């Protein structure tokens, strides 16, 4: 069973952990250390990517000083791809990679990102992202496998793997303290030292929207949340993409992970009729419908757009190895549109220009715009609100075409026309615009 189904075990494991905790307290003299928070606390719902970039009150000098205390190292940065200041920043950091394993981290990071951009819709939007690999040195290779406190038949207690993995129970000295056995599930990872990750992002990548950590182990595993975690197992790139969709698109799991995850989401709705469900414009797809969740009474009152079977194409939010369904894919494209201004640069640079004489001519141009593979880039030019030209990156305007002693507005609008998006108000909210103000001399 893959990680994407692990959340369904969380609540039951929590109850067992609480009972074991009481028994452990009665078993005196064992010197059991307190486990990290992520091993015992109930997980909170996924934060939106919009909530990640928050105003930080702490001075940057205090953050850098704290980083020096936990390990004064160079933190080398590799730029895997750079597409401009408006592009979305993805950052991957490594945990459990020693100084002699940094080339391995580079290979692992490139493999993970390469897989992301093979998946639709990201394969169309590669040029909309910047990707960086931040090298972090750990004292020891690998990650921790602490186990959970379990009772023995003779009445004593031992730290054991909750799913009987052959990996030895061990604690590693790593920079972020990534560990398996989160919430009593072997494949679910967490971090002991999340503040280290937050500090690095604050110092080096304050605009990062999707931070992630690759953990140096071949064990299958990972986790989502504020900072994505994936192992180096051959299937863990699938986990990364699934969790990426949670964080980036605010998508819900389409399997039952517990009532705590039941909410109104782009791919989860309490409206179950074809006229009002939010994905009604995708019901013409033979695999898209209105399917009830299962797992609890509350879940059965909510609906999802697809149901994964062995032969179905959809959906990665229910079963790893599937494609994103049209509903989830649309939301991921819209999340890209929400963050990227399609106009990277335009000329003239100044937006308030010197007046033109009657005989002068001025050229306005789009120097760089973001274009998605396979999509139409709709470009329209307006002068004083009237359509002037279309499907061109530059226009020329002469003084004789302007009314003397009057202010004029030249505007260019750029829209990514994508068949993956059917929302009726897309053009209103996701058209990038650039304006110049110019006057005509007498």
N, C-alpha and C positions, 0 to 999 in steps of 0.2 A: 504493500500500500504506500503511495507516494506522500510526500510532505504536505501536499495540498489537502489531504484528508486528516492531517494530524490535529487540527484545531478541534475537531469533533470529540477528541479524547480529553481535552484540556480540563473541562469542568469535573469530569469523573476522577481524573488524576489529582486534581486539587483536593477533593474530598479525602482521597486516600492518603495524600501527603499530610493533611491536617491530622488525621488519626495517627499516622506514623510518628508525627512530631510529638504528640502527647505521650506515646509509648516510649519515644526516645528520651524524653525528659525524665521518665521513671527509671530508665536504665542508666543510673549514675556511674560516674567514673570512666566513661568512654571518651571524654574530651572531644566530642563532636563539634567541629567548627560551624559557625553560622553560614548557611549557603548564601550565594549572591541573590539579590532581589528577583532576578528573572527566573530563578528556579522555583520560587514559591508563590509569587503574586499572580493574580489573575490578569491576563493581558487586557489592555484597553483597546478600544476601536482604533482603526488606522487613522492617522491624521491626514488631512488633505495636503497636497503639495503646497497649496496656498498658505497653509498655517506654518510651514517649515521656516520660511524666511521672515523672521520676526525682528522687531527692533530690539537691539541688545544694549542694555544700559552699562554693562561692565566695560571699563576702559580696555582698549586693545593691549596696552602695556601689561595689564594684569594677566591677560590670557597668555601672552608670550612668555611671561615669567613663569607661569604654571607649567607650560610645556617644557621649559628648560629643566624644571625640577623633576619631571617624570622621564626625561631622557633627552639630553642635548645632542641631537643628531642633525644631519644636513637636510633631511626631508626632500630628496631629489624629486623633481616633477618631470614626467614624460608627457608630451603632448601627442596623444594618439591621433587626434584629428582636430583641426581648428577651422571654423567656418565663419567667424565674425563676432562682433561685440553683441549683436542681437540674438545669437544662437543660444540654445539652452545648454547649460553646463552639466555634464555628467562627470562624477569623480569616483574613481575606484581606489581604495586603499588596501593594503595587505596586512594580515595578521598571522603571526607564526612563521614569517619568513626571516631568516637570519641574514647577516650581511653577505654571506656567500650564496644566498638563494634569491637575490634580487632579479637576476635574469629570468629565473623561473616565474617570479611574480609578473614580470613584463609579458611573458608568453601567456600566462593564465589570464591576465587582464585583457589582452588583445583577443584571445579566443572567446571570452565571455561577451565582449562588445561586438565582435564579429557575428556571433549568434543572434544577438538582439536585432541587428540590422539586416538579418535574413528574414525576420518575421514581419508579416504585414500587420499594421500599416507602416512600421518603422523603416522598412526597406525603401519606401518612397521618400522618406524624410531624413535620410542620412545627413544631408547638407544643412539641416536645421539644428544640428547638435555639435557642441564641442565636447571632446572626451579627453580626460586627463587621468594619468596614473600617478598617484602619490606614493613614493617609496617610503615605507616605515620599517625600521629595523627592530626585530624582536630578539630577546636574549636566547630563546629556545625555538627549535623548529616544531611545527605542529600546533595543535590547539588542545585545550583541556577536555577531558572526559570524566567529570567528577562523579557520575552516577547519582543515585538517589538513595535516601536512607530507607532500607527495607528490612523487615523482620525475618529472622531465621527460624527454622523449625524448633530449635532449642530455646527460643525466647530472647536471644540477643539480636543485635541489629548490625547491618553491614551496608557500606556504600556499594551499590551494584548498578549496573546498567539497567534501565527500566525495560529495555527490549532485548537484553541478552546478546548484545554485540560482542564480538571477539576482541574488539579494541580494549586494551587495558585501561583500568581506572587510573587516571593520572591528572595532575594539575601542571600546566605549562606556564612558564613565565613569558608572556607575550604582551605587546604594547596595548592592545585593546582588551585583552582577556576574553577573547571569543571562546565559548564553551558549548559543547553538545549537551543533551539531556535537559533542555529548557522545558520547564513546566511538566517534568516527568515524561517527556517524549524524546527519545534518543536523537532523532533527526532534527529536532527543533533547536536552533542555535540562539544564543543571546550574548550580551557583552557585560563583563564586570566593570570595564572602564570606558563607559560611553562618553564621559566628559572629555576624555582625550580626543575622541573623534570630533566632538562638537568644537573643541578648541582649534584643532587643525583646520576645520572647515571655515571657522571664523577668520583665521589668520590668512589662509592661502586661497580659499574659494568662497568668499562671502555671497556670491551670486549662485552658488550651486543649488540646483533644484532636485537632483536625484543622487544623493551620496550612497556609496555602497562599500562593503568590505568583503574581500575574498579571503577566506580562511584556508590555510595551508594543510589540508587533509584530503585524503581520497574518500573519506566517509561521505555518504549521501546526506545532504542536509542544507539548511538555510532558514531564513526568516525574513519577514517584512517589518514594516513599522517606519519610524522616523529615519532610520539608516538601514538599508538593505544588507543582508548577509547571505553569502553563498559559499559553499565549499568548492573544492576543485574536482569533485566527482564528475564523471562524464555526463551525468544527467542534471547536474546542478545549475547549468545555464538555463534550463527550463524553469527551475525555481526562480532564478533571478528575473526572468522575463515576466513570470506570473506576479511576483511581488512588485516589480517595476510598475505593472499596470495598476496595482492597488494604490501605490504611493503617487504615481503620476496622474492617473485618471480617476482616482477615487472610486474605483470599481469594487463591487462586492464579490465575495466568493459565491459561486452558484451551487456549491454543495453545502450541506448544513454543518456549520462550525460552532453552533451554539446560539442561544437567543441573544447574546450580547452583540452579535453581528447583524441582527435583523434590523433594517432601517431602510428609509427611502434612499435609493442610490440610482445611478444611471441605468444599471442592469438589475434593479430590484424594485418592485412596486407593490403597493397595497391595492392598486386598481387592477381588476382582473377582467375588464371587458375591452373588446377590440376597438371601441370608439374613444376611450380615454387613456388607455395604457400608453406610457410615454414612448414606447417603441412601435406604435401602431403603423408608422410609415415603413416598417421593415417586415410586416407580416406577409408580404408577397414572396419572401424567401421560404422555400419549402421546409427549412429546418428551424425557422423562427416562429415561435408561437407564444402562448401565455401558459406557462407551466407552474403549478404550485410547488413551493419548496416542501421538503419533508424533513421530519426530525422532531418537531414539537408542534403544539397547537398554535403557538404564535407564528412559527415558520409557515404553517399551512395557510395562513392568512395573507401571505406575501407571494409574489409571482416572479418568475425569471423568464428570459426570452428563449432559452434553449435547454435541452437536456442531453448530456453527453452519453453516448452509447459506444460500443466497440466499433461500429461502422459509421458513426456520425463525423462530420467535419468539425463541429463546434462542441464545446467552447473551452478555451484555455483557462477560463476562470472556474471551471468545474473539474477539468481533467487535463493534466499535463500531457503534452504531445499533440494536442488539438490546435486548430486555428482559433484566433479570436473571432467571435461571432460578429455579424454586422453591427449590432448594438454596441458592443464593447469597442469595436474598431472605430466606430463613429466618435465615441467619447474620447478615445485616445487622440484622434485627429483634432478634435475641438480643443483638447488640452494643449496641443502644439500651437494652434491658432491663438489661443489665449495668451501665450507667452512670447510669441515671435512677431516683431514688427517686420513685415516683409520687405520694407524699404531700408536697406542697410545704409546707403549713402546716395545723395542726389546733388546735382549741380544746377545753379550756383549754390555755394555753401550758405551764403547769407539768405535769410528769408525775407528781409526787407531790403529792396533793391533801389538803386539810384534811378530817377526818372529817365525814360527813353525820349529821345527826340523823334521827330516824324521819320527821319531817314535811317535811324538805327534799328538793328535787329539783334535779338537775344535768343540763345538756345537754352532750353531747359531739358535736363536729361536725368534718367535713373542710372546711376553709376554701378550700383550693385543691388540686386534684389534676390530674395530667396525663392527658388523654384523647386517644386517637388517632382520627382520622376513620374512620368506618365500622366501628370495633371495639366490642365490648362491654366496658364497664368493670365488672368484678365486684367488688362491695363487700359484705363480710360483717363483722358485729359479734359479738364474743364477750364474755361475762362469766364469769370463772373457767373458761375453756375450753369453755363451753357456748354453742351458737349462740343469739344474742339477736335479731338482725335481719339483713336482707339488702336489697340494692338501694336503700339510702338513705344520704344523706351525713350524717345526724344521728340521734341517739337521746337519749332522756331517761331518767334513772335516779333513782328515789326511794330515800330511806333505808330505807323499810319493805320494799324488795325485797332488802336486804342483811342478812346475818347480823351481829348486834351483836358488837363487839369482835373483829373478824376482818378481816384484810387481804384486799382483793379486787382483781382485775386486770380492767380493761376494755381490750379490744384490737379494733382495726379492721384489716382486711386488704383491700388493693386489688390487683387483678390486671388487666393488659391482656390480654383474651382475643382473640387474633388468629388468623384462619384461615391466615395465612402460617406459623404455627408448629405443628409436629406432634410435637415432642419430648415424650416421656412424663413427664420430670421438670421440665418448665418451671415448673409451679406451685410446686414445692419451692424452686427457686432464684430465681425472679423475681416473688415476691409481696412488695409493700411493706407494712410493718406499723408501727403506732404503738400504744403502750401508755400507760395511766395506772394509777397505784396509788392506791387509795382505801379508807378504812375506814368503818365505821359506829359511831357513838357508842352508848353503852349505852342 
